[in-house]
Amino acid sequence: TDPDFQDILSRFIFGEVFYQGNLDDKQRELITLVVLAANQTLPQLKAHVGAALNVGLTPVEIKEAVYQCAPYIGFPKTLNAINEVNEVFKSKNIGLPIESQKQTVEDNRFEKGLATQVEIFGDVIKKMQESALANQKHMQEYLSAFCFGDFYTREGLDLKTRELLTLCIISTLGGCESQVKSHVIGNKNVGNDKETLITAITHCLPYMGFPRTLNALACVNEMIPENKIGCYGSSDESRIG
């Protein structure tokens, strides 16, 4: 019913954006899945689960990408997304539940999560733990045990992929520029270069719009400046999450 709009959409996403930069089809579909989950655009998410399978992503990789959203968009929205994934899997006779990728138990999830944080962000994490106010220390502990222990340590996706997806998720949410800046540095630390970050954020553009895309690009440019006199990055321990 809207051929003009569909023509613009198809040309921009699949004729321009999809061919910009250095990501492969699997990376692009993983990014699309998490952005659609963050946006709660569930009909489109359901369609892209099928597309993700078509380009060769495994059920485990798809599930892990959606699980990675939970610390940033919350459990209810993540469960909505999981439900859409499950519907597609059922229609394709993919057995549920998918094999577990869990790598922690209650006794070590904080320790392993903290180690992963340090691997991504450096020793600043330990300083944050030590300097946290008594009535807010639990938040730092939750970040280590829940966000990084329960999710980042899981198998199915490597650390570089999880950190790249996290950058896309929080860029999509908007209003998270402090965290975006920290995860720009986290991505750099795990081996995702500036070109990869620009490409990933560009791929998010058709799904989250120009304002949030430009805000995310500004964060990338601030934290990984071009080689120009007068440009520099900055850091703030409170942003890491």
N, C-alpha and C positions, 0 to 999 in steps of 0.2 A: 504493500500500500504506500510505501515511501521510497520509491526508487532513487530519487535524488539523494536523499540522506544515506541510503545504503551504498550508493556509489562513492560518496565522499568518505564514508567509514572504511569501506574496503580498500580504496586507493591509499588512504592515509596509513592505516594499520599494516596492511599486507603489501602495499606497494612502496612505502617509504620507511616507516618506523622499523618494520621487521627486518630490513636489510641494513640498518645503520649499526655500525660497530662490530664488536668481536665476539658476540655470544652465539652459541649454537641453538638449534631448535629446542633441545631438551631444557637448556637453561632458560630460554624465553618462556616456555610453557610453565616451568616451575614458578617463575616470577609472576606470570599472569594468574596462576592459581592463587598465590598468596595475596596479590592485590585485589582480586575479586572477593576473596574471603574477607579481607580487611574492610572492603566497601560493602560487604553483605549483598552484593549483586548476584544472588544465588542462581537464577536461571542461566546466566552467562557462565557462572562457575561450573554448573553441571555440564554444559556443552564443552568446556575446556578440559574437563576430566577425560572425556572421550578423546579430545585432541591430544592430550598428554600421552595417553596410551598409544595413540596412532603414531607418535613420533618416537616411541620406544622407551618411554619412562615406565618403570615398574610400579606395580601397586604399592610396594613399600616406599618408594621415592615420593609418590603422590601423597600418601598418608603422612609421611614425615614432614613434607612441606606444609601441609595444613596444620599438623600438630605444632609446628614451629611458631604459628601465629598466636597461640594461647596466651603467653605472657604479655602480649602487647594489645590484643583486642579483647581478651577475657574469655572465660569458659563458654558463656551462652552463644556468642557469635561463632566461636570455634566449633561448638557442637552443631550449630546450623550448617556449617560448611562440611563437617564430617558426614552429616546425614545425606547431603547431596552426593558426596563421593561414594558413600555406601550404596545409594540407589543405582548409580552407574555400574559399580562393581557387580551388584546383583544381576543387573540386566545383561551383563557379559559373562555371567557364571564364574566370577572370581570369588573364591571362597573367603568367607569372613569367620573369625577375625583374621587379619593379616598377621604373619609371624611377628613375635615381639622383637623389638630392637632395644629394649631396656638394658642399660649397662650399670645401673646403680641399685643399691638397696638403701633402706632407711638409715643404716648406720654409716654409710659413706657418701650419700648424695651431697651433703654440704662440702665435704673435703674435695670430692671430685669436681663439683661445680666451681669451687674457689680456684682450683688448679686450672680449670678451663678459662675462667675469667682472667687470671694472671697471664695465661698463654696469649690471650687476645689483647689485653689492655696493658699488661706490665705490672710492676710492683705498686703502682698507684692504688690498686685494688686493696692491697693489705693495709695501706695507710688509711684508706677510707673506712675499712673495718675497725681499725684502732681508734679513729677520731670521731666515729659516729656518736651522736648524743645518746644517752642511756635510754631515753624514751622513744628513740627511733632506730636503735640498733637492729631491731627485728627486721626492718626493711632491708638492710644490707644482707642480713642472713637469708631472707627470702630470695633475694636476687641470686645469691650464690647457690642455694639448695634447690630452689624451684626453677628459675629461669635457666640457669646454666647447668645445674645438676640433673634435673629431671628431663631437660630437652636437649641442650647442646651436646651432652655426652652420648646421646643415642646413636646407634648405627643407622645405616640407610642413606644418610647424606653426610658428606665430609664437612669439616669445619669451615672451609672457604665458602662452600655453598650456603650453609646455614647463616653465616655472617652476612653474605650478600642478600639473602632473602630477608633477613631482619632489617637491613637498611631500606629495602623496598617496602616492607610492611609499615615501618614507622614514618617513612616519607608519605605514604598513602594516607595515614591518619590525619596529618596536618597538625600544626601547633606543637610539634615534637622536635623543633629544630635543635634544641640542646642535645637531645639524644641522637638525632641524626648526625650531628658533628662528631660525637664520640664514636659512633659506629662507622663513620668515614675513616677515622684513625684505626679502629679495630679491623676494618677491611684491609687497610694498607698493611697492618701488622701481620695478617695471615696470608698476604700475597695477592690480594686483589688490587690491581693498579688503578690509577685515575681513569684511564680509558675504559676499563671494565665498569667502574662505577657510573661514569657518564652514560655508557651504553645501557646499563640496567635501569637508570632513572629515566632515560629517554624511552625505553620500552614501556615504562609505567604510564607515560604521558596520555595515551588515548583512554586510559581507564581512570586516571585521577585528575586530569585536567592540567592546564598551564600554571595556575597559581601555585599549587603544591609542587609541581615539577620544578618550577623556577626557584622556589624556596630551597628545595633539596639541592639543586645545582649550586646555589649560592653557598650552601654549607660545604659542599665538596671543594669549591674554589677557595673558601676561607681556610679550610684545614689542609688542603694540598694545593697551595698557590702555584700559579704559573711562574716561570722564571723572569719576573719583572721586578725592577727596583721599587721598593715601597710596599710590596705585597708580603704578607706574613700570616701564619696560622696562630691559633691560640687554643688553650685547653682549659677545662674546668672540671675538676674531679666530680662535682655534683651531677654532671650530665650522664655519667656512665650508668646504663641500665638495660 
